[in-house]
Amino acid sequence: MKNNQAKKLIENALNALTESLENGQSDELKRFLNTMSKFHKYSLRNIMLIALQKPNATHTAGYHTWKKLGRFVNKGEKGIVIIAPLVAKKETEEKNNSNDSVINGYRGVNVFDISQTEGDELPEVTIVKGDPSSYQEKLNNYITTNKITLEYSDTLQTDGCSSGGKITIRTGLTPAEDFSVKVHELAHELLHHSGEKLSKTQKETEAEAVAYVVCQSIGLDTNTAFSDYIQLYKGNKETLINSIQRIKDVSGKIIQGISL
């Protein structure tokens, strides 16, 4: 691809992404966030208890929470024991403080992982679709040419990670997701291991915007997947604009590197 063509392609893609962010959260993202808000945020102690009893747990909740979400615990499933506080109303003389509460101790309660339940599917954020075809191998070669190790893992808890000279991808992703995640992690490698201090929001916005541009360039169906991801990390139109040149530069390098 000629340099002028690449610049035009990048410009058009980023304009579309900016517009998508300006439109705000998609319906899919709203449903996803609404559902995720029903899951309790566990303390470090309870996270460790869950990991010890069921290392492959992803989404855990109590019996009644699952019921509200349209899912039911399978018969015979053994609960995951966590520690919950015993909360009681605090007795005060002032009526204005009648809603104050006090912890009177702790007790063990059972929660269940989604794998122990069945019923309605939980909403998910939109994912990239399509077939990257020969660009998958070209991207792999470009990564290794930049002296970055590429590995796959069955136990990775996220879709991918970048650790400065090494990219690890979770096995089992669709070809389109695999390609997108690799570009995202490659962007982290090229942008975020120099010691420059950037917020998590800025880093994720930059990496996902680069992935969006490259995926658009090879014709994958991006839908709202990338703007949804950026908004999950509190990114917005302004966050994108603040890094626009960095995104253009790295997108251009990758597009030329995979020889479009």
SEDRENTOR-710967 format. One line per field, with one value per residue (C-alpha): residue in one letter; x, y, z. Coordinates in steps of 0.02 Angstrom, whole numbers. Example, Ala and Ser with C-alpha at 12.3 -4.5 7.8 and 13.67 -1.06 7.14 Angstrom:
2
residuo a | s;
X 615 | 684;
Y -225 | -53;
Z 390 | 357;
end
This chain:
260
residuo m | k | n | n | q | a | k | k | l | i | e | n | a | l | n | a | l | t | e | s | l | e | n | g | q | s | d | e | l | k | r | f | l | n | t | m | s | k | f | h | k | y | s | l | r | n | i | m | l | i | a | l | q | k | p | n | a | t | h | t | a | g | y | h | t | w | k | k | l | g | r | f | v | n | k | g | e | k | g | i | v | i | i | a | p | l | v | a | k | k | e | t | e | e | k | n | n | s | n | d | s | v | i | n | g | y | r | g | v | n | v | f | d | i | s | q | t | e | g | d | e | l | p | e | v | t | i | v | k | g | d | p | s | s | y | q | e | k | l | n | n | y | i | t | t | n | k | i | t | l | e | y | s | d | t | l | q | t | d | g | c | s | s | g | g | k | i | t | i | r | t | g | l | t | p | a | e | d | f | s | v | k | v | h | e | l | a | h | e | l | l | h | h | s | g | e | k | l | s | k | t | q | k | e | t | e | a | e | a | v | a | y | v | v | c | q | s | i | g | l | d | t | n | t | a | f | s | d | y | i | q | l | y | k | g | n | k | e | t | l | i | n | s | i | q | r | i | k | d | v | s | g | k | i | i | q | g | i | s | l;
X 0 | 65 | 101 | -37 | -163 | -114 | -130 | -303 | -359 | -296 | -379 | -547 | -540 | -498 | -636 | -759 | -693 | -705 | -885 | -926 | -852 | -947 | -1110 | -1077 | -1110 | -1190 | -1345 | -1238 | -1116 | -1257 | -1332 | -1162 | -1122 | -1295 | -1271 | -1092 | -1150 | -1250 | -1092 | -1017 | -841 | -748 | -614 | -438 | -467 | -622 | -538 | -403 | -535 | -623 | -458 | -409 | -575 | -609 | -456 | -549 | -693 | -739 | -906 | -964 | -1125 | -1246 | -1395 | -1523 | -1416 | -1402 | -1590 | -1619 | -1505 | -1611 | -1487 | -1504 | -1374 | -1361 | -1422 | -1284 | -1159 | -1044 | -1038 | -880 | -866 | -824 | -831 | -974 | -1002 | -1149 | -1222 | -1347 | -1424 | -1329 | -1431 | -1417 | -1515 | -1521 | -1656 | -1553 | -1426 | -1553 | -1486 | -1309 | -1250 | -1120 | -1030 | -1065 | -953 | -927 | -998 | -966 | -1083 | -1090 | -1068 | -1067 | -968 | -1060 | -997 | -1104 | -1262 | -1373 | -1505 | -1505 | -1343 | -1257 | -1240 | -1067 | -982 | -974 | -825 | -733 | -782 | -717 | -569 | -395 | -337 | -153 | -133 | -127 | 39 | 103 | 66 | 152 | 307 | 304 | 297 | 446 | 542 | 530 | 616 | 456 | 418 | 242 | 167 | -3 | -71 | -216 | -216 | -209 | -350 | -361 | -366 | -187 | -45 | 113 | 262 | 399 | 476 | 343 | 161 | 51 | -118 | -254 | -290 | -467 | -502 | -583 | -462 | -529 | -514 | -341 | -283 | -361 | -288 | -115 | -118 | -178 | -35 | 89 | 34 | 72 | 245 | 282 | 207 | 209 | 371 | 484 | 452 | 338 | 203 | 29 | -136 | -213 | -355 | -233 | -134 | -288 | -364 | -204 | -184 | -367 | -371 | -219 | -304 | -461 | -368 | -271 | -425 | -520 | -378 | -393 | -582 | -634 | -808 | -769 | -947 | -941 | -814 | -671 | -765 | -850 | -681 | -612 | -765 | -746 | -580 | -661 | -591 | -685 | -666 | -546 | -437 | -423 | -384 | -247 | -151 | -203 | -28 | 46 | -96 | -72 | 115 | 104 | -46 | 51 | 203 | 100 | -1 | 158 | 240 | 108 | 123 | -54;
Y 0 | 172 | 296 | 417 | 275 | 220 | 397 | 417 | 248 | 291 | 463 | 390 | 253 | 374 | 492 | 347 | 295 | 475 | 484 | 319 | 381 | 543 | 444 | 368 | 193 | 67 | -29 | -186 | -98 | -26 | -199 | -272 | -138 | -154 | -341 | -326 | -201 | -341 | -439 | -403 | -330 | -451 | -409 | -474 | -608 | -672 | -666 | -779 | -896 | -909 | -941 | -1078 | -1170 | -1143 | -1076 | -1064 | -958 | -806 | -734 | -780 | -732 | -796 | -909 | -767 | -650 | -786 | -809 | -622 | -637 | -779 | -916 | -1059 | -1158 | -1336 | -1471 | -1547 | -1404 | -1370 | -1187 | -1082 | -1022 | -838 | -729 | -604 | -474 | -483 | -308 | -236 | -65 | 43 | 98 | 286 | 416 | 531 | 487 | 563 | 425 | 282 | 214 | 191 | 11 | -88 | -253 | -382 | -518 | -626 | -787 | -904 | -895 | -990 | -914 | -1004 | -981 | -957 | -1129 | -1202 | -1122 | -1131 | -1017 | -852 | -799 | -650 | -499 | -471 | -324 | -329 | -422 | -401 | -525 | -583 | -677 | -599 | -734 | -716 | -559 | -669 | -745 | -577 | -500 | -644 | -617 | -429 | -458 | -576 | -463 | -328 | -450 | -478 | -654 | -716 | -853 | -932 | -986 | -1095 | -1016 | -830 | -738 | -599 | -610 | -548 | -461 | -365 | -379 | -283 | -394 | -529 | -544 | -683 | -724 | -832 | -987 | -1016 | -844 | -830 | -784 | -605 | -585 | -663 | -539 | -390 | -436 | -462 | -289 | -215 | -295 | -250 | -68 | -80 | -149 | -7 | 132 | 92 | 15 | 167 | 227 | 369 | 400 | 382 | 339 | 166 | 252 | 334 | 174 | 69 | 202 | 210 | 21 | -9 | 134 | 60 | -110 | -30 | 56 | -100 | -212 | -87 | -86 | -273 | -271 | -349 | -311 | -195 | -140 | -50 | -171 | -47 | 106 | -6 | -66 | 112 | 168 | 22 | 101 | 274 | 335 | 458 | 571 | 687 | 543 | 485 | 658 | 684 | 536 | 551 | 573 | 430 | 319 | 371 | 339 | 164 | 115 | 167 | 64 | -93 | -72 | -53 | -193 | -320 | -264 | -215;
Z 0 | -47 | 91 | 36 | 31 | 206 | 274 | 198 | 266 | 442 | 436 | 384 | 516 | 656 | 603 | 613 | 785 | 848 | 791 | 875 | 1040 | 1022 | 1008 | 1179 | 1241 | 1124 | 1179 | 1195 | 1311 | 1416 | 1440 | 1482 | 1612 | 1689 | 1711 | 1775 | 1907 | 1987 | 2024 | 2195 | 2205 | 2317 | 2444 | 2415 | 2547 | 2459 | 2289 | 2360 | 2435 | 2266 | 2175 | 2298 | 2283 | 2097 | 2003 | 1837 | 1906 | 1801 | 1861 | 2037 | 2126 | 2256 | 2218 | 2219 | 2112 | 1978 | 1988 | 1956 | 1803 | 1734 | 1777 | 1901 | 1998 | 1933 | 2051 | 2157 | 2132 | 2279 | 2330 | 2342 | 2521 | 2551 | 2706 | 2723 | 2861 | 2980 | 2964 | 3087 | 3113 | 3235 | 3384 | 3411 | 3504 | 3354 | 3227 | 3087 | 3110 | 3113 | 2948 | 3015 | 3019 | 3114 | 3079 | 3214 | 3148 | 2993 | 2923 | 2779 | 2629 | 2465 | 2293 | 2126 | 1966 | 1802 | 1748 | 1889 | 1821 | 1668 | 1593 | 1501 | 1418 | 1497 | 1381 | 1309 | 1228 | 1039 | 965 | 802 | 667 | 499 | 427 | 434 | 314 | 263 | 368 | 523 | 471 | 410 | 579 | 669 | 560 | 591 | 779 | 779 | 658 | 792 | 912 | 1012 | 1071 | 1031 | 1139 | 1173 | 1342 | 1401 | 1574 | 1533 | 1623 | 1492 | 1302 | 1290 | 1380 | 1338 | 1453 | 1364 | 1229 | 1244 | 1190 | 1261 | 1184 | 1260 | 1157 | 1094 | 1020 | 849 | 707 | 704 | 893 | 891 | 758 | 847 | 1017 | 942 | 862 | 1027 | 1123 | 986 | 1004 | 1190 | 1146 | 1026 | 1132 | 1316 | 1375 | 1364 | 1542 | 1488 | 1618 | 1546 | 1629 | 1606 | 1510 | 1389 | 1360 | 1327 | 1214 | 1110 | 1095 | 1051 | 926 | 838 | 834 | 763 | 622 | 572 | 581 | 474 | 349 | 316 | 307 | 473 | 542 | 688 | 731 | 901 | 977 | 987 | 1047 | 1177 | 1239 | 1251 | 1349 | 1469 | 1516 | 1535 | 1370 | 1259 | 1108 | 1200 | 1257 | 1077 | 1009 | 1139 | 1066 | 885 | 813 | 913 | 854 | 672 | 679 | 753 | 646 | 491 | 544 | 571 | 410 | 310 | 409 | 361 | 180 | 137;
end
